[in-house]
C-alpha cells in the first residue's frame, strides 16, 4: 500500500543521517539574510561614530521621506489614439488564430494581443491545438532585442533594394553559367512555400532544395518512404492503444515534432476504469519514461537488439540478433502485445533505417490500428544524405550559391568547419535568419526575417490538415519574408499574401471561405490510408546486427524540454525553466548513473543551502573533445550510458547572461545522436542552478498519493480507508476524520462564484507548459542563474518531481544480506538499489488558496487576505516584506522580491529593455523590491470573464473560467481543471466529488481550494 512507498527528490535524501536535508526541512529560508552586505562587518560597526540618537533620527527621517515618496508613483506618459484602429479597444484583448512552424515546433495556437502587442500564446482548441513550454515562450522571442534589425552584406548594413538587386544579378549570372543553386531550409511543412521554391527553381534553372533538421528523423522518413512511397512520418493515435511499447522514443517530449501527449492521456482516463499499458525501453531518463507504467533500462546498442528480439517474440521468427540483459522483460512485453493485437503499437526512436523498417513490420504484423498511415505527419523532412552531399559538393566547388532559411548549420553540424570551408567557395551565400546567428555571421548576405507572429504563412502538420499563420503585430524591424524575396527573385511582383491566398483558393479550399479558414486557423480534408509494400525484415535485421557497434560507454544526445534544438536559447523564460527530471536550469550537463559516477570518481555534493555542485569532464567522440562538461548524477540512467542535451553553448546573438552550457552538437558525428564516447574527469567545480532540494516539504505521503488501477477498480476497497486515506484525529476520545474537526468559523461560500483548481496527477506529464504560461500571464520576473541557485526563484507555479521505490520483501532480504557492522542500516539504505530505476511522479504546486490560510493570520499589515471567490489575495502596496507569510506557509509557494528585477542592469533580461517589456500584461502590476508575491488564480482573467458575461447578460459558460486561467488553458492533457464549484454544470464540481480527490497536508486543516487527484498506474500486465 501507499505506506510502503518512500518518496524522495534527491539521492541525498536517501542518507537518513544527512544534516543538510534536515536543515532544509527546518529552516524558514534556504539562505541566511546577508546583513553584512548592507550593515557592514563587525569592525566597521564598532568604529562608527554614529550615536544611537543620531541613528534613530536618521531612521525616522528616512522612514517619513519614504512614506511621502510612496504616495507618488512614477510618471508614465501615454499617447492617446488620434484615430483609433477599428479592431482595437484599449483594455480589451484581441485573439487571433495562427500557427507556429519554426522547423522544430509545430502547433495551432491562439494569440492574445493587447493594444496591438502579442502577450500570450494559448492552444487553439478549435483546431485541436496543443502547446509546449517553447511554444508558450515563443511570444517573448518576438521581443528579443538582439534580433537582426536590417539586411547586411559582409557585416555592413545595406538597403533591401540594393540587397535584392545584387542577389538577382548574381543569380542571373549563375543561371547563365549553369551553376547549381541550393536552397537549404529546415523542415517547412508549408505547401505554398514549397510551391514557391518550385517556381524559383523554374525561373533560375539548376536549383536544388535540401531540407535539414538538426535533430533528424531521416532514417524514419527513409524507411516509411520505402514501404509506403511517401516521405512522411507515421502518425499515432495513442488513445486507441491498449498496450504501448516504446524503444528509445520520447513521444511525450519532442519525438518527431511532438503533439502526442493529448491522445496518450485520452487513452489513460482513470474514470473509465481502463488505462493503456505503457512499457518504455530507454537509457536516458526521459519525460516519456518517467510517465511509463514499466520502464526497462538498456544502453542504446542493447535497445537495437531488444527491438529485434521483440519482433521475434511477437512473430515467432528467428531474425539474427543478440541477447540483452532484459530479454525476460522483452518476452513479457511481446506477450502483452500479442494479447492486445490491433490495439497494440510499437514505436522507436532508434535512428537507423533498418530499425525503423522492423518497427513498421512489427506494427503491420500486429495489424495495429494505433499507427495511422493516412494522416501522416510532415513535421520532419530533413534528408541526412542530401546534407552530407551538399557539404561535399560545396567543398569541391560544385555549388554556385547557397540560400539558407530556417536552419543554422554552422551551429548544429558536427562538421560545421567543413560547411564553413565549403561556404567560402560558393559565389553567393545568403542566410535568412531572425538574428545574426552562427550561419548568418559567415554568410555574405544576412537577411532578417520576421517572427512568425509578424508573418503570413501556411503549414501542413499532417495530411489533410492545413493551417494558416497570420501577423498579429506590425514588424518591429526592417524585415522581409523569405517567400517575398523568392517571389522577387523569380521575377514576380506579387506579394506573398496574395500568392498564399490564391494558392489556397486553387489547391486547398475547394470553394470554401478564406476568411472562415483564417478565423478558425485550420482547414481539413479527407485522406486515405497508404498501401504498404512488403518489407525484407531478415535483411534489415542482418544489416542492423552487423552495423551495431556498442562501446563501454555510449552517449545519447537529446533535446531538453526547455531549450529544444536551441533556436530559442536567448529566451530567458526557457533558460529559467527547470528541467522536469533534474530540476536544473541555466545549463546542460552530462547525465550519468550512480554506479558509473562512483567508478569514474564523479559526485554531486549538496551545499547547506540546498545548492548542488558537480565535477567537470572532457567527453571524447571520434577524436573530438568537448571540454569542461558539468556532470550530474541522474537516477534511472542506464549503466554504461550518458546523456547530454543539445541547444546550449551558443554565443552569437546572445546576451552574455544567456551564454551558458556547452555545444553538444559537436559530438553528433554523421548527424547521429548516439555515439560511442569516453569520459575523463578534469579539475574544477561546477555550480548548478538546481531546485532539487529547495522548497522541500516533509511528509511525502501526505503530499503525493498514488495507487494501482487494480486497487482503484476494486469496489470492495473504501478509498478513504485504503489508497486515499484521510488522516484521523481524536475528538472526544473518538477517532474521526480530520475534515470533521475545524478550529475556524464556517463561512457560507455558496453565494456567487467560488473557484477551485483540480490537478490530476495521472494526467500531468511534467511538460512545463503551465509554468511558462504563468510567467507570461502574470509578469513573473526572471532572476538568473545565481538567484535560482540560492533558492530565490520567482516561479509562481513549480512542478515537483518525486522519485519513489517500494520497500517490499525483497528489500528486507537485501537488508539481511548487507555486509556491514553498522546498526544504522535503515529502510532508506534499501532504496539505493531501486534508485537505479525509480518510478517518477510529477506534481504541480502553487498557492493552495486555503480557506483557512496560515499566511493571512500572521501578516501584520493585512497585505494578504481572503476573497469571497476563494482566492488568497495579495495587496502589493500594503506589503512591507516581513516574510512572515512565507514562514507560515506549509507549501512553500510564496516568492519574495529580493531585488528590483525590472529596469535593473543586474538582471538584464526581458524586463530590462524596451522591447522585452512589450510582452508585459497590462492587467497585472509589475512588483517592486521587498514585496511578496504568489499565484493569484489569475484573478484578472476570472474577473474579465465575469464582466464579459455581465455585459452580455448571460451566465458564465461551463469551461469559460478554465480557458481564461493561464495554467489550465495551457495544459494540453487536461490535468489542470479550473472552475466554479457553485456552478453545478462545471467540470470542477465532478472533480471535487471524485473518490480520488485529496488536498495537500489535509491534516493541518487549511481547507485548500486546490484539489489533487490520486495518481493511478496501470501496474498490471495487459
Phi, psi and omega in degrees: 000181185298331183293342179274356185259134178251135181248142181208153181258330185220153177302331179301329181287348176285344178269105185293342181264012183289116177288334181293313179297319179298318180296318182294328180287330187265327187288146179293315180230150187289339179227148180290158176288127184279075184295329180300332184292329182243346177256340183090171182278176185298318182297319180295319180295321180293327182276352182294139179268000181288124180279167179297320181297317180295320180300312181295325179296315179296318180298317179298318180293315183294325178294317179296318180296318179295323179295318178295319180295328182291341179286343182244121176277164177296146181279124177241114181273136178233152181246122181284160175293133170283312172236109185289129175302141185300323186274358184244127170240116182307132181091351181247131181280146170249152180234139180230133174283133180209186182216133172265133177209084184261013182094344179236312178253136179227125182199145171274122188232164173243126185255122177269128178237149173231121181050041177085007180247120171296130182231350183203142176250133176233156174291137176277095185291336176296330179257018180057036184282161177216156179228147170249186184298320183290322177296317178300321184279349186298338178294327178289328178296335175301324186261023178294119183288349179261016174295155177289121189267346180193165182292149179225150171232122183051039177086357181249147181295147180211152178282159178296321181295320178291318180298312180296321179297316180293319181293318179296322179295318179292320178297320178296321179295318179294323179297318180296328181271354179073021181279149185285138172245127181248126173261109183258115181231164165284186176296124182267312185051034183238107181303319182290322180291320178295325176294321178295319179296322177296320177294321178297320178295321179295326182279334187244008172084242190282082183241134176238135176259119179245125178255135186227126174248128179300320175251093196277149169240030185301321181297317178296317179296318179298316181293315181295322179295322180295323185273321188247355175079006180230135179277092183206178178249139176295146177264163181221131175254089185290347177292341182265002187267142170260325178226130178238124173243119181244128179245098177070019180249113180271069189285349171269357174257239186251012183303123177055033178094356176069196179093011183264352188294330182292313180289330178297310181288334176296331178272007182227039180280113186298324185299335179283346183082003180231141176219144174294153177262120186246119178245125182243129176246121185198171176252309174283145171287113184250171176299320180291315179298325181290341179261358185288155174284325176222131181240126181248125187261120178218150174294159181305317181293327179288333179296327179297314180287332175297322178295314180295317180295325177294316178300315180299318183291327180282317187266343183083005178279177183227063179291149180297132183201190175225158178286151175237163179294348184240032183296330178295318177293325179295316179296322177296319178296320179298321179299319179290323177297314181296322180294321181284333177062236184291347178268014178250155179209148175237128175235149180217145177257010179294121184272071177213131184301319181293323177295320179292325176297319179295320179296318177297318180295323180293318178293325177292323178295326178279350188055044187299125174275352180283322178283126185251114178256015175261298180275058184295157185260147178242024185281352171222127181226006183298146179235107185298320182296320179295322181293315179296321178293323178299316180297317179297317180294321178297315181293333180273000179076023182266001182242130180270329182210145174232122178243111184255145180207128178068025179214147179229066188297332180295331176271321191266345179276136175294324178260047182296334178297323176293321179296316180296319179297319178291324181297328180291342182268348180275152183284331183222124175231124182234129178240114171274122183206155178279338178221167179279072185281191186300320181284316178298332182289335183253353178279156178295313181248126173249108186250122185284132177254150178287156171293156182298338178281355177249006195231161169265154176175174174222157184218139171243091182293320177218163181301133179083001181236111182245130182238156179244145172250132179228150180289140179244001178203150173293148181305134180283333184232178181277079186244160172222147177286145175307320183293321178296322178292319178299319177299316179298315183289343177270001178087016181256143176262003182287140174282153183297324178303315180294319178298316180298313182296318179292322179297318179294322180297323184270329190249340190237306195288334181053042175090355179278174190283129173295316182297323179292318178297321179293320178296315183284330183083001185207144172222132184241150175227163179281145177229157182250153175297143177273144178276137183264142171271165179290151181243130176277084186292323181298316179295320179297317180293320179297315179295321181294317179295320183292324186269351182278113180239103178279176179216174178299322176228135181235134184255132174246120175271140184213167177264130178286158180299325184276306191269336180062230181274000175102358181300325182252034182295340179268018180261111185294331177300321182283322178297326183271355178285117181295143174300136184298335184260311181275341183064023178258145178234168174061033184192157155240163192197161178274116177275139187215150179285159179298321181296314180290326179297318178295317182293325184264358175086023179262149178209163177233077181297139180265132178274166186288352174260011179091354179289152183245133173254166179206168178268169175253153177222150167263126181253127183244128176227116176053039178090348177268128182250124173259113190269152171053055176268123177297149182242130180232127179284125184241110173304139180091357177284135180294140175297140180080013180226154175232161173229147179209127183279140174271176175097354180253181177077015178282146179233337182276137179054042180231136171295150185301324180294338184266355182276080185237158175080185181238153181275099182285344179300335181296344181262357183275068183297135180062025181064020180263135183269354176245126184221150169283130188224160171233151185230135179232129178286134177235172185286165177109158179236128179262138179255109180279146169264083190239132182261021187300317184251006176277155181058032181291134180241127179285164177078061189301324184296324178291336183274311184239129178236141176211160179209176178266160178297325179298314180294321180298320182278353182282103184291345180282346181267133172273115183307322183287350177247357183230266190275352174227057186295144175255135180299137179255145175229165180267123176230117182055043176066020176234144178282122178226162177295142180299335180287347179270357181243129185215127177271353183260152173289135181285140180244147177279111181251016184273353182263133179076202181271144172219118191265139172229153174236123178256135180237114181269109183292341178285334184262344182284119180266353180083020189291334177088002179299323181294326181295314181290321178300321178296319176304311185293314184290326191246016175054042179288129184283156172263134187248345177095169189298314184297316182293323176297319182299322183268013172087024182248028177297156185248013181301123174289330182235127176238156177244102178288138176247126180243133167268151178213155177213147180275134171263093185249191181299325179299321179297319180296321178297322179296323180299319182294330184267001180292129181270084181209152177262359183287142177270000187261012177297125186234182177302325183294329178300323183293339182288344183296330176281310176300336181295347175294336178208067184283162169280156184233143173222144179249143181218106174294134180227129175221185174307131184275357178048057184293135173291333175244071192280124178295332182291325186292329185283343186252354180287120184286347183241012179056038177286333178244128184214172184257131178269160183293336182272006174102351180280141167274112192261153177240125172260098188299325184283355173264337186292130177251005172077031177292334182067015176300323183297319179294324179294325185268357180277118181286350186256354177053055184242002180268142184238133183254133177280091180293331181224171170278112187268351178253148181051046181223116184295343176289340178234074189277068179243204189296333181280001181252008174221155188297325179290314182298328181288348178293343181276351185294142178279117183292348179276354184234127182291146173273120188285156182253174180297142176086009183250141176271143178216164179185180181306136181247009189058030180046056186301329179294326180284318180293323178293325178294321177298315180297317180293321178298316180295320179296318180296323181278352181069042183219170172279156174295129182287148176303134180087351182292320176294320181300319181283346181272327184281136190302308187292316183289326179288332180279343186283109183291326186275350183078019179293326179257123179233123182244141179185186184256114183288349177270001176252108191297337180273355181286142182300331183296333179297316178294321180296320181293329182273353183296144181291347177274350186292136171209167177245152178292136177047052182303331186298336183272356170072033181277349175053065187289150172266000171260125183248150176239148175252129182307135178287134180242131177246143176269082184276349181275140179292141182293000000 
